[in-house]
Amino acid sequence: MTLEDLIITTYCFVDDYLKASNLTHLRQRGELPALSDAEVITMEIVGEYLGHGFDKTIWAYFKEHWRHFFPKIACRTSFSRQCANLSEVKKKLQMCVSAQLSDEQDLYLCDGFPIPVCHIKRYKRSKTQLRYEGSVGYCAAKVEHYFGFKGHLFVTQHGSVVGYEMAAANIDERDILPEIVGDRSGMLLGDKGLIRPSLEEMLARQNLDLQTPLRKNMKDARPKKLVSIMMNMRRIVETMIGQLVDRFHIQSIKAKDLWHLSAKVGRKILAHTVCFMFNMLANPERPLALELLIN
């Protein structure tokens, strides 16, 4: 599809969802904003897909290039405030889309990624609320410490987000996993960081089989070829994290408090989920190749 098609398709999809969910009359008093909620969410989703990861750049891009589609674009402050106020609506929309994409799925993947909010050398001098909410963590991929939070993803074998959570960087991902998986059953592929017998037993009771590679000092009775296949499948979630970092700039969020940080993380997850859904229809053989969505 063309970029114009993507904007129109996204708007129609969001507007239909808001009407079906009876979310078109959210304000009980006060003046209505110039832009409709469907228009703002559309601008956010498409803007994030195009790499404009901040409210200011999304607003400026659509004001300059798509004023004929959104003639009532007001000031940037009003746009940013409306984006923030719609965070719960966007969260419900993401849950709705992910539920449809994960229907009848029984193979899941999980992984985490750092969300730094301040340089490790400056966090003690920070005056924002995040100084007290975040913590020091370690990024094994970059072999360095950072200050902030850690995102935890729970996705299908095709690459659609089923659940996600954000926690302080020093919180063990094994403690977060039960909150993300919910009551789902099937098989879950993780990394060595999820090795914990009590966690495996707890997930097994709900018929969720956790499979991870073992450490060098642990004996593995599973066939090596099977383990290799499972670990190769885990690359899907690593590809997703790469897209969230490179295209959606999930590690470059600017926020002064946890509420705004969570809202912006949720927006990026929503944008990825919606674009994945559209691309799965347009390119079913390569649904994670989001660059193919616009030709």
N, C-alpha and C positions, 0 to 999 in steps of 0.2 A: 504494500500500500504506500501511498504518498504521505508526506507529513500532514497535509491537509486532511486526508482520510483518517489518519491517526487521531487528530484533534476531534474530528466530528464523531468518530466511533467511540472515543473515550467519553466525550460529553454525553452521548446518547446512553451509553452503558451506566454512567454515574447517575444521570437524571432518572433513568428507569428504576435504579436501585433505591434512590431517595423516595420516589413516589410509591414503590411497592412496600417499602419499610415505614411509610408514613412519617418521613423525616423532612418533609418540605415546609413545615411550619414550626420551626424550632424556637422562634423568638415570641415571647408573650407580650412584650411591650417595647417601645422605642422604635426608631426609624429603621426600615429595612436597608441593608447595605446596597450599594450600587450594583455590585455583581451578585449573581445568584450563587448559592452554595455549590451547585453543580459546575458552574463556570470556574470557580476558584479551585475546586478539587481537580478539575480537568487541567487547568494551568499547572498545578503542582505535579501531577503525574507526568504530563508530557515534558514539562520543564526539567524534572529529575531525569527522565530518559535521555534528554538531549545534553545532559551534563551540567545544567544550571542548578547547582546544589543548594543555593541560598535564596531566601525570600527576595532579596534585592535584585539578584540577577534574573530570577524568574519573572518578576514584575517588569523589569526593564526590557527583557526580551520580547514579551508579549505586547507591551505598550508600543514598542518600535516596529515590530514585524506583523503583528496580528490584531491591530486595532480594529480592523474591519470585522473580525470575529467577536471581539470583546470591546465594543465601543464605550462601555461604561466603566472602564478601568479608572479608578480613582487614585488617590495618593498611595505611596508605598506603605505608609504606616497603617492605613486602613486595610490594605491587602494582607500585611503581615499579621495584624490582629485577627482578621477573619480566618486566616490559615490556622492560627493557634486555637481559636475557639472551636474549630471543626475537628479537633484531634480525636475525640471519641467517635464521631461519625466515621472518620477514616479507619479507625481501628475496627469498627463493626463491619465496614465494607471489606477490609482485608480478610477478616475471619469468614465472611460469606464466600468470597472468591476461593479462599484456600480450602474450604469445606467441599466445594464443588470439584476442585482439582484433585483432592485427595480421596474422593469417594471410591470405594472398592480397592484401595491400595493396601498392601500388607508388607511392603519393604520400605524402610525409612533410613535416613542418614542423619547424623548430627555432628556438629563441630562448633568451635568458638573462634572469636576473633577480637582483637583489642579495639577499644574505642577511646583513644587518648583525648584528654581535654586540656592538658597543660603539659609543658615540657617538664621532664623529671627534675630539672634543676631549679624550676621556678614555682613549683606547686606550694611550697611553704610560704611564699610571699603573696599567693593569690588571695584576692579579697572577695571572691565569689562564693556562693553557697556550695558549689561543687567541690571546693576544697575539703569540706567536711563529709560529703557524700561519697566521693571517689576514694581510691586507694592505689597503692603502688602494686603493679603486676609485672609479669615477665612474659615477653613475646618470644617464643622459641623460634619462630620463623626468621625474625630479625636479630635474634640473639641479643636482646637488650631489654632493660626495664623501662616502664612507662608509668605515667600516672593517669588514672581515669577509670574506665569501666570495661567490662567484657560482654560482648554480644554472644548469645547462644542460639544457634539455629537448629530447627528440627524440620527436615524436608523430605519429600518423596524421592523415589529413585529417579524420577524424571527431572527434578530440580525446582518444584514449586514449594514455597514455604508453607508448612503446616502450622508451626508454632515458633515463637521466638521469645526471648527474655533478655533483659539487660540487668546486670548486677555489678557490684563493685569488683574491681580487678582481682582482689585477693580472695574472693569467694570460690570455693571448689566447685568445678562444673558438675561433679557427681552429686552435689547437693541441689543443684538447679534442675538437673535432668528430669526428676519425677514430676516437677511442676509443668514442664513443657509437654511431655508425652501424653499426659492425661490418662484416658482409659483405652488408648489404642493398643491393638494387638498385631502380631506378625513378627517381623525380624527387624532389628535395629543394628546398623553398622556404625561403630565408633572408633576412636583411637585409643592409644594406651592410657591416656589420662582418665578413662572411664573404668579402668580395672578396679573392681571392688566386689568381693564375693557377696556381701549383703545387698548391694545394689542389683546384681544379677538375679539374686533370689527374689527380691521384691518385684522386679519386672517380670520374672517368670511366672509369678502368681497371677498376673493379669495377661498371661499368654503373649508376652513380648520378649522375644529371644535376643538378648544383647550379645553381639559378636565383636570382639576386638582383637588386634594382634597382641601377642604376648611378649613379655620382656625376655631378654636373652637368658636369664637364669630360670625361666619357667619352661616346663615341658609342654609341647603342643601335640596332642594326639590327632588333630585334624589333618587331612591331606593338604600338602603344601600348595597344590594347585587350587584347591577350594579357597584357602586363605588368600592366595594371590588374587583370585577373581573378586573376592569380597573387598579387598583393599583397593583394587583398581576402580571398583564402583564408587568408592568413597571420594574419588576425585571430582565427582559431580558437585558435591557440596563445597569443595575447594574452589571449583570454577565459579560457583555462585558467590562465594565470598570475594573472589577477585573482581567480579562484576560490581558488587556493592561498593568495593573500595575504589576501583578505577572509574567506572561510569557514574555511580551514584554518590561518590565521595562521602561514604559513611564514616570515614575516619577523620574528616575535616569539618565536623559540625561546630558551629559557633553558638554557644548558649551559656547563660550565666546561672541557670538553676536546673534542677533535675527534671522538672515538669516540661520545660521547653526542649531539653535534650531528648527526653523520651518521645515527645511529639514528633520531632524531626527524624529520629530513628524510625519511628512507625511510618512516617510518610515515605521514606525511602524503601522500606520493606513493601509497602502497598504499591508503590510505583513499579517495583520489580515484579511483584505478583501479577499485576494487571497486564504489564507488557509481556510477561511469560504466557499468560492466557491467550492474548491476541496472537502471539507468535506461534503458539501451539496449533492454532487454527490455520495460520497462513503457511507455516513450515513445520508440519507434524514430525518430520524426521529429525529436525534439529531445533527443538523448542527453546533450548538455552542459548542459541546463537542470536541474541537480541539485535545484533547489528543488521540482521536480515529483515527485521520488521519493516524498515523503510527502504524502498528501492528507488 
